[in-house]
Amino acid sequence: MTDSVTRSYNAACRAGDTALLHSMDQARADFPPLFDASCGHRLLPRAFFIDEQEMRGFAADVHAFFQLLVSLPDRLFGGDLGAYCEALGIPGPQARLMRRFAHGDPTPYGRADLYHDGTSFRLLEFNVGSELGGADRAEIQRCLLGVPAFEEFAREHRLSYVHTGERIAATLRTAAEPLTGGAEPVVAFTEADGALGTYLHLVRSFQEMMRHLGVDLRICEVGELKEKDGRLVLDGTPVDVVLRYFSTAQIARAPGGAEAVEPVLRAHEEGRVVLFTTFQSSLYANKGCLALLSGARGRQTFSRQERELVDRVLPWTRELTRDLVPHCREHRERLIVKPRADFAGAGIHVGWQLADREWARVLADCADAGFVVQERIAPRAEPVLDPESGRTEDWMAVWDVFLTPDGYAGSHIRALPHGAGAVVGMGASPDCRTSGPFLVAR
């Protein structure tokens, strides 16, 4: 069911409000240049809208879900992280890196990806840790509010938004305080050696936004960080925070990767730099965690309120085992298979797009091989009026919730035309487009 603000927006555009209809184009004129170069050509023509109480309520559920997620090693494995990692199929070298930092409570920082099924949000996956994309899309909402026609519409409908970049900047300043005493930090956005090339345009857009917000964010790969006078330095400048975009998988599989990253890890342990986030977060980024939460083993340890939380947030999700194959074959049109550890839509098999024979082959190949199977969530149709053709087309959107230690940290939209595919992601399909959602006050 389409929300009332979307109906009002589209109705005004169809009725001849050309300034509102072309407000995204006008906003683009004020986009920061690197942001525009990065994704200005992949924008939806309009913003999206969601009831503020609904979004904030689900964001509170996401935070509670995070707390339940990070309790799994204690609840299900008696605190034995080795057994926990083994159950999730985490290879030994990666598990050792994660366990090295597994003390205290993990930082509640990540991005939950969601569908709205017309009644409520449901969680598709939870990207726990600092390796997050999409934060710079908050510039869409900021610039739209600078367009008079849209600003008037926003005022009439009581629209607001949370700027993800502002929340991340605040989080990084707080993380850096032990070193900076409250002064502005130097933050090194750090990738694995050789890994920046594929998405450097996105990183530069993020850097542009963070610098506009007053954060001295610099881009580098692990090997560019050096030690000097007891500090980690980048091009001679002491670094306060290493914003981690390298993963345990990258470090473990690269020749000399562990040796290259050791100065960063040691500096963090000795209080000479802040690694944000540590590899502890990676313990909970594996999709197998969702199967543990959803499955019988997890449910037996949860309170009634916790079981209700899982049912409210998460669709049916299980580890794909051979015992489960007959059920999955019978319910092909309702199921999707995903690898536990990949991301950006890699390795996904969509049951409702496959013939029975091909689905049977997928199940045979993936059973007991590190995959989860999840119930299909049908996203509601999002009608978008094309300013050029005048046609209204239905899109399906992935929403998200960014989470920081201060709670809800904003959202952005990725969308595909209905029928164009089942995996909605900017890297997964050239047809995918992006936008920004606004919160509607009641």
N, C-alpha and C positions, 0 to 999 in steps of 0.2 A: 504494500500500500504506500503510495507516494505521500510524503509529508506535506503539510499545508503550506509551508513557506516555499517549497519548490513549486507547488501549483500556482501560488501567487506570482512567483518570479517568472515562470514560463508564460502565464496569462498576460502579464504586463508586457513582456517582450513580443508576444503575438499580437497584442493590441496596438503596437506601433511605437513602443518606447525604445527607439533605436539606440539611445545613449546607454540604457541598461543592457540591451542585447549585446552591445559591443564593449561592455565595461572591461572584460578580460583583455581585449586588445589595447584599450587605453591604459590599463594597469601595466601592461608589458612595457609601455614607453618609459615607465619609472623603475622597472626592475633593475637591480644592480647588474652591471654588464656581464660578469662571469656567471651569475645565475641565469641570465637570459641566454647566454651562449650554451649553457649546460642543458637546460630543459625548456627554454622559451618556445621552441618549435613543437613541443609535445604537451601542450596545455589543452585541457577541456575548455569549452567556451564559457562555462559558468562554474561558480562555487557550489559547494554542497552544504546542506543544512541538517542539523540534528538537535533535538530537544536537549537543553543543557542538563536538566536533571537526569535524563537517561544516560547521557555520555558520562557525566561525573559519577553516577551510580555504578556504571559498568567499570569505570576506571578504579573505583574503590574495590570492586570485586577483583579486578586484575591485581591490585596490591595484595589483597588477602590471598589470592591464588598463588602469588609469588611466595608468600610466607609458607603456604602449605607445600609448595614445590621444593623449597630448600630444606624442609623438614624430612624429606624422604630418606636420606641416608640413616638418620637416627631411627625413624619409625619402622622402616622395613628391613634394615640391615644392621641394627644395633650399633650404628656409628662406624661400621667397617667400610671405609671408602673404597678399599680394594675390591670387596664383594660388590659394592654398588657400581663401580666402573665396569667390572666384569659383566654384570647383568645388563648393562647398557652397551656392551660391545666396544667400549673405549679402549683402543690399543694401549699397550703398556707404556711406551714412551710418552704418549699424551697424558695418560693417567698420572704418571709421575710428576709431570709439570703441574697439573691441576691440584694434586694433593699437596704439593709443596706450599701452596698458599691457602690451604683449607683450614684456616683457624679464624675464630670469630664469626660474626654474621656477614654473609655476602651483601654487597651493596645492591639495594633495589634499583636497578638501572637496566632498562631494556625497552623493547618495543613489541607489543602484542598485536598481531595481525588478525583482523576480524572480518566476518561477513555480517550484514544485517539481513535477517530472513523475512523482514516485514513485520515481525513482532518484537524481536530483540536482537542484540548482538550475540554472536557465537565466536569462540576463539578458534583460529586455524592453526597458528603456531605462535610460540613465544620466543623471541630473539633476546635472550638474556645475556647481558654484557655490553661492552662499549662499541662493538663493531656494527654500528647502526647507520643505515642510510635514510634519507628523506627528511632530515631535520631542517634543511635549508628551505623546504617548501613552505614554511611559515611566512616567507617573504611574499607569497601569493596573497595571503589575507591582508598583510600589512599594506601592500600596494593597492589592492582593491579598495581599501577604505580611503585611499587618496583620490579615487574617482568620484566626482560629485554625484552622479546618478546612483552609483552603488552605495555611497555613503548615506544618501537619503533613504534608500531601500533598507539599509542596515539599521538606521535610526528608527524607521517606521516599525520594523519587525523585531527590534530589540536584540540585535545580533552582537556577539562578541567572539573572541577566540583567545587561545593561549598560544603565545609565541614560543615554539620549542627551543629556538636558539637562545632566548633569554633564560629559560630554565636550565639549559645545559651550561651556559656561562656561569650562572649562579652556583651550579654543582661543582664546576671546575675550580671556582674561586674558593669554595669551602674546602674542597679536597686539598688544595695547595696551602692552606693557612699554616700548617705546621712548619712549612719552609718559608713562606712569605710574610707571615705575621699580619696578613690582611692586605698587603700590597698586591698590585696586579701581577698575576703569574705569567711566566713564559711556558707555553704549552706546545709540546711537540706531537703533532699528529703523526703516528709512527706505524708504517706498514712493514711487512716482511720484505726482505731484499728482492727486488725485481718484480714486486706485485703492484706497484702504483700505476703502471702504464695503462692498464685496461680501463681505469675509471678516474684518471687524474682530473678530468674536467669537473667531476662531481666534488672531488676533494677541494679543488680551488674555489668552487662556489661556496662550500661550507666554510672555508677559510675567510672568504670575503665577508660572509655574514658575521662570523665570530669577531673579526677585526672591527667591523662596524659597531659591534656591541662592546668594544673595548678590550677584548681578549687578544693578546699577542700570540696567535696560533701560527706555528710554522710546520711545514710539511717535510717529512723525511722518511727514509727507510732505516731499518734497524742498524745496518752497518755504518750509517753516517753519524750515529751517536758515539761520542768519545768520552774518555775520562780525563779530567784535568783538575788538579788541586782539590781532589776529593769530591768533585761534582761531575755529573754528566753534562756535556756541552754539545751544542750543535753549531757548527761554524764559529766556535769560540765563545758562544753565549751560553751561560748556565741555564739548564732546563729545570723547571719546577715540577711539571707534570708531563708524563709520557701518556698521551691518550692512545690506548692500545687498539690498533686495527689489525694486528697480526694474531694468528690463531695458533693453538698448540699443534694442529695438523700441519700448518706451514713450517713451523719450527722443526717438528719431528721428521718431516720428509726431506728437508733441504740438507745437502751435505754441509756439515759445519754449522747447521742452524742453531743447535743448542749452545755451542761455544760463542756464536755471534750475539745471542741474546743474553748470555750470562751476566755481562756487566750491568745491564738494565735491571735484571732480577735481583742481583746482589745490592745494587744501589737502593732499590726499593726496600729490601729487607733491612738495610742499615740506616734508613731514614734520610738518604741523600737525594732521593727523588720520590715522587708519588707515581706509582704505576696504576693507571685508571682505565679499565678495571683490571684486577688481577685475574689470573687463570682460574681462580676459584669460581668465577661466574660461568666458566665453560662447563662445569659439572652439571649445570642445569639448562644448557642450551640444546641438549640432545633431545630429539622428538620422542625417544623412548621414555623420557620422564613423563610425558603426557599419557603414554600407555600405562605406566605404573600408577598414575593418579586415577585413571579411568577404570582400570581393571579390578578384579575381585580382591587381589592381594592388598592393594591400597585401601579399598573401601572398608575392609575389615578393621582397619586401624583408625578410621576417621569417626569423628562424632557425627551426629545427625546433621548439625549445621554445616559441617565441612562437606559431607556428602551432597547436601543441597547446593553448596557453592560450586562443587565440581560439575554437578548436573546442569546448573544454570549457565556456566561459562563454557564448558567443554563438550563438544559432540562425542559420541561413542568412539573410543580410540583404543586399539589393542596392538600388542606385538603380533606380527604376522608369523604364526607358527604353522606347522603342517597339520596340527589338530584343528586349526581354524579354517583350513582351505575349503572343506565342504560348505561351511556356512558362507564363506566369501563367494564361492561359485554360484550359490543360490541367489545371492543378493548383489550381483554385479552392478546393477544400475544405481545402487545406493552407496557405493564404496569407492574410495580412492586410496592408492598405495603410495607411501612416501618413504624415502630412505631416512634412517634415524639422524644421520649426521650432515647431509648435504643442505644447501640453501639455494635461494634464488630460482626455485622451481626445477632444479636439476633432479633427474632420476624419478620423476613422478609418473605414475601410471593411473589413468582415469578410467574406471570401470565402465561408466556409461558411454564412453566413446569407443569401446572395444567390442569386437565380436566375441561370442562365448569361447571359441577356440583360442583366440589370442589372449583373452583374460585368463583362461586356464593355464596357458604357458607362462604368463606373468606370475601367477600365484605359485606355480611350481618352481620358478627361478628364484623368487623373492622370499619364500617361506624359510624361516630359520636362517635368513641371510642378512639380517640387520635392517628390516623394514617394519614400518607400522602401517596399519590399515585404519582408515577413519571414515566415519559416516559422512555422507554428502550433505552439505548445507547449501540450499538453493538461495542465492542472494536475491533480494528484491530488485525489481527493475527501477533504474534511475533515468527518467526521461530527460534528455538533453536536446535543446533546440539548436540546430546548426545555423549560425548567423548568415552563412553564405547561401545555403540551399533553401532555408526556411522549413526544412523537415525536422520533425521530432523523432529521435531514435532512442531506444532503450539501451542502457549500458549496465554492466554489472561492476560493482566497486568493491575493492578491498579497502576498508577503513583501518585505522590503527590507533593505539593508545601508547604514547611515549610515557615512560615511567622514570622518575628520578626519586631520590630520597625525600623530596618534598611532595611527592604524589603525582597527580596528573600533569603531564608536560606537553599537551597538545597532540595534534593529529594531522595526517595528510591523507590524500586519496590517490589510489591507482585504479584505473578502470579500463575495461575492454568493452567493445560493442557486444551485445548479447549474441551468442552463437559464434564468436570469433575464437573461442578457445576456453579451456578450463583453468589455466594457470595465469593469474593476473600478476604481472610483474614487468617493470620497465626493462629489465634485462632479458626477460623470457619471451617477449613479443614486441615487434616493432609497431604493432597497432595499439599498444598500451599508452594511455594518456594519464596526466596527473592534474590535481587541483587541490584546493584547500577547503576544509569544512569550517563552518561557523556554528557557534552554539546559539540556540534560540531560547531566550529567557521566557518563562511562563508569566 
